Every structure is written in C-alpha cells, then in structure tokens.
Amino acid sequence: MEKTSQKQIHLAKRPTGMPDNDTFGFKDAPVPEPKDGEVLVRTLYLSVDPYMRGRMQDTESYVEPFPLNEVIHGGVVGEIVQSNSTDFKRGDTIVGMLGWQEYSAVPAKAVRKIDPDTAPITTALGVLGMPGLTAYFGLLHIGQPQEGETVVVSGAAGAVGSIVGQIAKIKGARVVGIAGSDEKLQYLKQIGFDETINYKTDNVGQALKKACPNGVDVYFDNVGGEISDEVYSLLNKFARVPICGAISSYNKAGEDLGPRVQTKLIKSSALMKGFVVGDYSDRFEEGTRALGTWVKNGSLKYEETIVEGFDNIPEAFLGLFKGSNLGKQLVKVADPLYAKA
Amino acid sequence: MEKTSQKQIHLAKRPTGMPDNDTFGFKDAPVPEPKDGEVLVRTLYLSVDPYMRGRMQDTESYVEPFPLNEVIHGGVVGEIVQSNSTDFKRGDTIVGMLGWQEYSAVPAKAVRKIDPDTAPITTALGVLGMPGLTAYFGLLHIGQPQEGETVVVSGAAGAVGSIVGQIAKIKGARVVGIAGSDEKLQYLKQIGFDETINYKTDNVGQALKKACPNGVDVYFDNVGGEISDEVYSLLNKFARVPICGAISSYNKAGEDLGPRVQTKLIKSSALMKGFVVGDYSDRFEEGTRALGTWVKNGSLKYEETIVEGFDNIPEAFLGLFKGSNLGKQLVKVADPLYAKA
C-alpha cells in the first residue's frame, strides 16, 4: 500500500443556480481497508457529467440525490491495488460508479473488469461506456433514424451528441449538429456531420431552417431551452424526439419556462420520449458490442477532454456548463502503479 | 325538391383570440344541382369540434386552413334527397365532411352510408365517429393502459374524454377525470370514473396528488396549459401521454407559455406523442367495430348535447370553449324528410 491517507471531494453545499467552488468540499480521509469480498480501487480516471448536477439537488429524480457532506459519486476507471475477492487481482483495470476520491474499497460486484488491450481504458467512461450507450439506445430505440432522414443533435460536440451524430450517419441519415464554438463545429465536420450551427453566434431558428430544408425527422435533445424550442417548430409528421438531457435548465434556480410543446406535437403527430441509459440495462452488452465494432472499423470516432489532477475535478465539472469540453470530459487522477495503461 | 335556396355559414373573419359572432357570416345561396356521379345531401346533424378553431387560422397545421369567405366544413350526418350515383338512393342516411349549409352536392365517394338500425344516426358524429375513434386509438395505441394503472383524462366530460375514460375502465385501469363543472363530475361518476376533479373550483395540483396516490401512468391530454403542467409533475416511470388536444391554447393570441416538459420526461422516461385520428385511418374499421360492440353491450355510454337550429351553429361552436357541452356537441339542423331518423 503506497499511501495511507487520501483526498476526497464532498458535496459541501447544495447549489442554487450554477454550482461554484462552495459546492465542493475537499477532505482528507484514511485509505480504507477492503473487507472480505471487497477490492481496493485506486482512481485513475474520473468522469464528470452534466446529469450529476441533478443529483446535487434534493428533489425527486431518477437517481437519488447526493447526500450532503458525503463523497460525490460518478463513473471511475481505476486499478485494483488490493483484492479480497477471487474475481479480481492486483493490476486489473475496472470501471464502476465510485467516489470522487483517490481510493475506494467496494464489494467486488460493484465494479466491472475492462480489457486494456481492446480499447484505451478511458473509453469505458466514454464511447464504450454510459455516454456511448446513451447515444446508441436513445437514437436507435427512440429516434429510429431512417436512410435519408434529417437528424438534428443539440449538444452535438459533447460525449453523447458526437456519438449520436456518427451513429445517425452510419444509419444513412443527414445530420445537423448544434454546438457552441467554431472549434466544435469544425470537429463535427471532421467526424462527418453534414451541417453545423453555432448557437452562440448564429440565429438558430434561421440557421435550422436553412440546414433542414426538408424539416426534422429526429431531434436528439441534449439541451432543452430555447435551442430546442426552435427545433420543435420544424418537426416533420411522425418525427421522433429522444429527450436525453436539458442542460440549459440544470442550473436554473426557478422553473424552466418556454413555449409549451403540445400543439407542435399534435400538428406533427410527433413522439417525444425521455430516457436514461439505465432503461436499457438488459441490452448493454448488445450496445457495447456494436459501439466497439464501429470504433474498431473506424466508422465511430471519439474525442476526450482530459483535465489533469484530483484538485481540478470541480473545475472540470463546472466547465461542462460553459461548454469547455469537446467530447467526453474526464479528469486524470493518477497513472497506474500496477495496471496496464 | 322542397327548397331552392338555402342558408350557409362562411368564415367571415379570421379570429385572433376567442372567435365571436364576427367570425361567422350567414349567406343565402341556391340549393345546388348535383352533377353526374354526385348526390344532393340534406343536412340533418352537424358536428362542432374544438379542432375547427385551428382551421380558422391561416397557419400550417395538420389540416388545411378554412379559406376566407367560403363555407366552413365539418362532420355532417344527412339524408340523400337526390342521387345521380348508383351507390345511393333517396332516403339513405350518410356521414361526411360537408359544409355548414342546409344542402350539399358532393361526389358520392365523399360520403359514407350509415345504417340507422344499428345505432342512432348521431353516433356517426360521436361515439362511433371521429371522437370515438380518436379516443380508441389515442388511448390504446399510445396510452396502452394496463390493469391497475392510473389513467388521468383532461377534458373528461367531452366527446373524446368521456369515451377515453370508459375504455380505460374496460381495460381495468383506475380512471381520474378532470372537467369544469359539478354537473360534469357527476356524469363522470355515473359512467364509472373512479375520481373526478373540478378544475374550476379545486386546486388541481393538490386534488391530483390525492386522486393519484400511486402517480400517473397514462395521461390523455385534451387541454394542455396549466392543468396539464400539474399532471406532468406526477408522471410515473415509463408513463405514456397521448397528446390529443390543447384546447386551453386554441384561442390564445400569443404563444402558449409554461413550464417546459423536458426535465419531467427525462425523470420519468415518459413518452409523449401527438396524434390525429387520421394517423390510424387504415384501422378505422377495427376501431368502429370495437366501439360498436361496447356500445351494444352497455359497457360504453355516450352523451350528446344537441343545439337546435341552423342559426345556432356559431353559438354551439363557441360553447365548446366555455365548456357548455357534455359529451358530443351537435347541432340539429332538420328532421329527415325521406330517411329513417
């Protein structure tokens, strides 16, 4: 055991509106001793995701709120440094929902082994992990894009959006991406998006009309708010709208107000469906296999934005709401001691 | 031929906000001569429906707007008084989308014969017509109520809502109806609704929570607006929301603003789907058969509010937005001369 004390990040204060540094509390804690059947995991990479903002609030949602003054949890890739389970040995690389801390002692069944030879280990938090599966099931199960249809993706340069657009292309659709910087737009073009819109500098309504002369058949909604209001006006008959996220509203202190969608849905006989990736948990294997194949054959590219250092976790998280990330936002906490990187 | 001139109602002015008497223009016109292949229909009953408000506006929708200064069209039950088609003979009762006028000359294929011995002829505009089919397909195809689930219906005492609630009961669900008068609530109880809410006198949010202790699995939305906002807050995981109408917004001059639904849909993985009955036109026969069977065996009851006299059509139409009707709102224009009533 190389260390006996470690850093943790607790939820120090529930944010109202945009979280800030007061939201997070750094603490020192002993490195735990794994019990029988447990493993000790050393955090290598840690995922920060927009949905975590929801858990900082004490309201009913699809996931439990984070308790105050306890360690925040999220996706982690780590290495096993000590194992009291026959399922793992020191040096294994694993992924799991673990704490924002340098070491976690958890039951063996709380983590899943990943093979560093198949793909870089960070992909377990991105293209081959929850963001990839979210894109896969939301687009294919709810959106069901058909060849030649127009698919619009908001938050298009994010971890989920960039994969959604590429899967839509694989399925033969025309893809329009909305993102917030010219650098992101350029990236979207590189990975095959047909049209791109910069919501910070373009008039989104006009740009959408121009980019979607045949209307919108699938709208993969990551952002909600005013951008989505514009897309709803262009929905074609029998359009499908997977509702994956509403990042525009996550930091609103009050209610998220805007045009109601009912009339638009009636006019277009359109379908909207909210979802979380867990709805498809019994099909994760299928999804991971498909994503892996596409990554391997080069038809699915991915991008990661990696911030270095445990202390920079809050900054990386807050950056999500400023659009600082291209693709999956990760924090690199440590280089492996025993595992293959 | 008993008359040579007739009354018609034209769209005199496109309403902004609530339509009023200026919206409608009465005109005298000759009774037309049916051409070869046409029939001359004498209007007996005429349907007024909330969706017609949409056609008075000159905006894109799922149906063409009514042209200005031309006869308004809607559902009509009439009798054939003259036939230049081998498909019909004088005295046949028919249903079709015809003008707000006493006589219509139309191609034989524009109307469908109905059998006055199977059910009262007015049912062709109600429980066995578009409102019945709208309830049937919207609830069963989109809502898919399961035994023991909670189904909430807004506009519950209307032509569609009252049928929705009863079909949900037939399928074994618990049904909560929202309507606007105690008389209507009493009617809903009579036809089997488990719980009722008067949106004009009850606190809808509180009343809903009380009436739906296990949340809402299906919300059949006829009204939109603030009533629906309250229901969305109670959606259970995997809830289904058929969006049939948004009568609360039809007469709004400006945009219909309120809480956006995205976050609520994500939290519940709920599905919302707009629809119009025409989406299911290839299955009308199935629907009509099922509805007819339920009416015959007494498990599906229906109510009609009938205003008498051609001159009272505008009043009947305007009454829809004041909630004057219980069940299907019809106007009786004439007693049949040749047909069986």
Interface residues (C-beta under 8 A of the other chain):
Chain A: E60 S61 Y62 D221 G224 G225 S228 K237 F238 I243 C244 G245 A246 S249 E255 D256 L257 G258 P259 R260 V261 Q262 T263 K264 L265 I266 K267 S268 S269 A270 L271 M272 K273 G274 F275 V276 D279
Chain B: E60 S61 Y62 D221 G224 G225 S228 K237 F238 I243 C244 G245 A246 S249 E255 D256 L257 G258 P259 R260 V261 Q262 T263 K264 L265 I266 K267 S268 S269 A270 L271 M272 K273 G274 F275 V276 D279
